[in-house]
């Protein structure tokens, strides 16, 4: 019987992919009646409060070193403040399934960054994967660019910018390998909430809003499952699988995110978008799947 231990990170990777795959549909429902800034302020606040309560129950404390908090604040910008807000703003215009495809380019960007800094060898298979993945992304973007939809194209560009933030966060997140995964998750979310909550109070005046029950329910599910739980898994996998390995959840979450959008939101992808989906999944898989080991001859 094969050993069980190696399956654990793979199962956790699949769980993380499912949680983040569902997040696009939940964001889409949330911003239907809530402004993006307020929605993401609630998302980070609820998730941070939940994780801090769990830390207290486990007798864990936040770090006290100023240097660690500077890194946590930077991680919050890369992993929460910018990408959460950009995605929420963009998904007022862009379907959840398309957002899932475009946001799956994080491993491509992570690899390009690591290759540029000399920390990741650029082999033939990985280089081909980057080209195929970028071609798939161009197909998804090209449909709207050719049809002259400037607002939608700007929204899709915002999703790619959010994706670049996630890629940078995957690299920077390795700075917290020595901490229990829940600690950087809680600390970075708390930092994000400290930025987003005041901004939402000033810009959106949330006490004047009348969100729907569906938006509030989706937002709470987004905060508890797709943010609090998912970030704990994320930092745990960064410490065990590394930056590129953890980014592999992107090609797993694409079909999950698209399937949820199609099944529950009634979305439809254009034919070129399906080709783009295939290109992104194949490209990211070529980059992130480990090479086969040669057996004894």
N, C-alpha and C positions, 0 to 999 in steps of 0.2 A: 504494500500500500504506500503511495507517495506521501511524503511528509506534509503536514497541514500548515506549518508555519509560513511557507512562502505564499500561500493563498491569502493570508490575512490582509496584507497591503493591497492586493488586487481587488478583494471584496470591498475594502474601504474606498478604493478608487472608484469602483462602480457605484457605491452609495453616494459619494461626493458628486459624481457625474449626474446621477439622478436628481439630487437636490438642486444642483445648479442648472440642470436642464429644465426643471420645473420653474425656476425663478423667472424666466422670461415671460411666461404666461401670467404668473402672479404679478409681475411688474405692470404688464399690459392692463390687467384688471384694476390694479391699484390706482394708476394714473388716469383712469377713465373719469374719476370724479375728485381726484386729489392732485394738487400741484406737485410736480416732481420734487421740489426742495423739501416740502413738508413730508411727503411720503418717505423720502430717504432719511429725514431727521427722525421720524418715528421708527423706521427700520433699524437704524444704528442705536437709538436710545433703548428700545426694547431688548435688542440682542445684547447690548452691553450690560444692561441691568440683570438679565438672566444669567450671563456668564459670571458676573461679579458675585451674584448670589451663590452660584455653584462653587466658585472659588472659596467663598466663606465657609460653605458646608464641608469642604475638603481641607480646610485650614491652610489654604494657599494664600500668599500675599503678593501684591503687585511689587515690582522692583522699585527700589528707592534711588538708584543711581541716575543722575541727570543725563549721562550719556545714553543709557538705555531708553529713557523717555524721549530723547531726541530721535532715536532710531524708530521708536514706536510711533511718534508723531509723523515722521516721514512715511512709515509704512501705512499709516491711516490715510494719508493723502493719496498714495499710490493704489491702495487696495480697497478704499471705501469712498472717501470724499469725492474725488474726481470721477472714477468709473461709475459709482452708483448714480450720481447726479446726471452724468452724461447719458447713461443707459435709460434712466427714467424719462429724461427730456426727449430722447430720440424715439422711445417707444410710444409716445403719443401719436407718432406718424408711421412708425415701422412695425410690422407684424412681429409677434414673438418668434415665429419660425425663422424669419430672415435675421433677426437679432441673434438667434442661437448660432446660425451659420457664420455670420461675420465675427462674432465674439470668440469663435473657436480658433481664431488665428493666433491666439496667445502663444502656443508652442513655437510657431514659426518665428515670432518676434523674439521670444526667449532665446531660441537657438541662434538667431542672427546676432543678438547682443553678446551671447557667450562666445560665439565664434569670433566676433570682432575683437574681443578682449583676450582671445587666446585660451579661454577656459573650456572650450568645447571643440574637438576636432571636426572639421568639415569634410566628411567622407562623401563618396559619390552618391550613396543612397540618400543621405540626409540632404545633400544639395539638390538632388532631383525632387525630393519631397517638398522642399521649400518652393521650387519652381511650380510644381503641380498645385500646391496649396494656394500660392499667390494667383495662379491662373484661375482657380476656382473662385477666389475672392473677386477677381476682376469680372468674372461672368455674372456674379450676383450684383455687383455694383453697376455693371454696364447696361443692364436692362433699363434701369431708371435714368441713367445718364443719357442714353440714346433717345429716350422718350421725352427728355427735357422736363424733369420734375425737380426743380432746384431745391425746394424745401425738403423733399424726401432724400435727395442725395446728400444734403447737409446733415440730415439725421443719421444716415448710414455712415458718413464720415465721422460723426461723433461717436458712433459705436466702435469704429476702428481705433479712435483715439482712446476710448475706454479700454479696448483690448491691449493697446500699447502700455497703458498703466498697469494692467494685470500682469503683463509680461515682466515689466520692471519690478513689480511687487514680488513675483516668484523668485527673482534673483536676490533682491534685498532681504526677503524673508528668511534666507539662510542665516542671517545674523542672530536669529533667536533659537538656534538648534539646541542650545544648552538649557533652555527654559521648558517647563511643561507646556504642551501645546495650548492649553486653555489660557495661559498667562498672556502671551502676545496677542491672542485673539481678543481677549477682554480688554487689554490695554489699548490696542489699536482702535477698537470700536468705541471705547470711551473717548479717545482723542477725536475720532470722527464726529461723535455726537456733540462734543464741545464746540465744534465748528459749525455743524449743520443746524443745530437747534436754534441758536441765536439768529442765524441767517434766515431760517424759515419764519421766525417770529417777526422779523423786520419786513421781509419781502412779501410773505403770503398772508400774514395776520390770520393764522389758522382757526382762531375762535369764530371767524365769520363764515367758515366753510360748512357745507352740508354734504359730506360724503355718503355714498351708498353703503348698504350693509355688505354688498359683495366686495367693494373696494377695501373696506376696513378688515373684513375677514381674510382677503388675499394678502393684505399688508402684514397682518399678524402672523400668518403662516410663513410669509417671506422672512420676517424677522426671526422667528423661533427656529424654523427648520433650515431654510436656505441661507441664513446668515450665522446665527449663533452656533448651531450644530455643525454646519458646513465649514466654518472657519476653524473650529477645533480639529476637524478631520484634515483640513488643508495644512495647518502647521505641523500636525503629526506626520503627514505624508511628505512634507518638505524635508523633515528630519530623517525620514526612512528611505524615501525614493529619490530625493534630490529635486532640483528645480525643473529640469526637463522631464523627468519621470512623472512628477506631479502634474505638469502641464498636459500630460497625455490624457487627462480626464476631458480635455477639450474635444477630442475626436469622439469620445464616448458620449459626451452630453449632446452632441449635435443631433444625432437621430432621435435621442430622447426628447430634446427640446422641440424639434420639428414635429414629432409624433404627438406631443401634448398639445401644441398649438393647433394642429390639424384636427385632432379628435375632440378637444374641449372648446376651442374658440372658433372652429369652422373655417380656419385659414386655408388658403390654397397657394401653392408655389407655382410661379411661372416655369415653363420648360427649361429656360436657361438657368434659373435658380436651382433646379434639380441637378443640372450638370455641375453647377458651382458647388453644390453640397457634396457631390461625389468627389470632385477635385480636392476640396478642403479635407474631407475625411481621409482620402487616400494619401494626400500629401503629409498630413500630420501623423498618420499611422506609420508611414515610411520613415519619418524622422524619429519617432519616439519608441516604436516597438524594438525590443532588444534583438540583436542578430542571433540567428540560430547557431548553436554550438556544434562544431564539427565532432561527429562521433569517431571512435577509434576505427582505424582501417586495418 
